[in-house]
């Protein structure tokens, strides 16, 4: 049996406890660091996420995101699942600074992409 340290995906802290199970059977965890923005998360084993596609696919999605295309346009033109494209966009949003005057989060990103 393998033992792994579960780290919070946001703060990388180890102050994490089990917090129930999702309806699909996946284990939920709770980050107990009071400074962390994320509270509940699911550990995704390697190979489960759509981000494990070829690096060239990710590179093309990133290029389209930087060019201003939205998720639907990018998925359709690159013949990729919208969930995979969405995960890459979310990954980019996590590391990009928020533009002045636009709130951080999915609603702010949608407004920015639409306008």
Secondary structure, DSSP 8 states (H G I E B T S, - for coil): --------TTT--S-EEEEEE-TTS-EEEEE--TT-S--EEE---TTTSGGGS-HHHHHHHHHHHHHT--HHHHHHHHT--HHHHHHHHHHHHHHS---TT--SSHHHHHHHHH-
